[in-house]
């Protein structure tokens, strides 16, 4: 069990550029979640996948955001035309769902700074 | 809609003193409750969780939490705080109805005095 990994750990970009983040879940975990955390706040749910299916999306996830999980393994989160308000820590978590109870294990996060 | 309130934004305790961090939740069904800890610039580490059964749950690093349904609370406790416990602590609620997506409180920053 190597834990959830995220890449990159830090990303600095200019407003209007596109960025893509990657998350590798714990192997055999069938659920994968994305959260966003702004400074001084708790994480906020963005979206989640069960295997390759995206089952839920928050209203926070504007049209500029898209997430994929091809083949039900790693996931990518893309932000198009970044804005300064997108600056945040993007956290990925994975879990193995069992009878509705599952525990989410978080990665180290990707800190995005939009200049 | 589910929500979590952590009333204390900052708490300072002396090393060796006891600790209690408060968490109140709102959830329309049976809640699943979690405490996570976050060190600066890092991801979240799970301290403990409650799904059902015994309302007093034990976690890592000597932490425990008690689920009180009548008070909608899930307070975190530790009998003797160590300097390495200084961090941000988050309470979260989830449930099977919501795909177990978690709703987090705003966090409590713990500072430990020598």
Contacts between the chains, C-beta under 8 A, distances in Angstrom:
chain1	res1	chain2	res2	distance
A	4	B	43	7.6
A	6	B	43	7.9
A	31	B	99	7.8
A	31	B	100	7.6
A	33	B	101	6.7
A	33	B	102	7.8
A	35	B	102	7.8
A	40	B	106	7.8
A	40	B	107	7.8
A	41	B	106	6.1
A	41	B	107	7.4
A	42	B	4	7.6
A	42	B	90	5.3
A	42	B	92	7.7
A	42	B	104	3.3
A	42	B	105	5.5
A	42	B	106	5.2
A	42	B	107	5.3
A	43	B	44	7.2
A	43	B	90	7.4
A	43	B	102	7.5
A	43	B	104	5.1
A	44	B	104	7.4
A	45	B	101	4.6
A	45	B	102	6.6
A	45	B	103	7.1
A	48	B	99	6.0
A	48	B	101	5.9
A	50	B	99	7.5
A	55	B	99	6.0
A	56	B	98	7.8
A	56	B	99	5.5
A	56	B	101	6.2
A	91	B	43	6.1
A	91	B	44	7.0
A	93	B	44	7.9
A	95	B	100	7.1
A	97	B	100	7.2
A	100	B	96	3.5
A	100	B	100	7.3
A	101	B	32	6.5
A	101	B	51	4.9
A	101	B	96	7.3
A	101	B	100	7.6
A	102	B	100	5.4
A	103	B	34	7.6
A	103	B	46	6.5
A	103	B	49	5.8
A	104	B	34	7.8
A	104	B	46	7.8
A	104	B	94	8.0
A	104	B	100	7.4
A	104	B	102	6.4
A	105	B	46	6.6
A	106	B	36	7.3
A	106	B	43	4.3
A	106	B	44	4.2
A	106	B	45	7.5
A	106	B	46	7.9
A	107	B	43	5.3
A	108	B	42	6.0
A	108	B	43	4.3
A	109	B	42	7.3
A	109	B	43	5.0
A	111	B	41	7.3
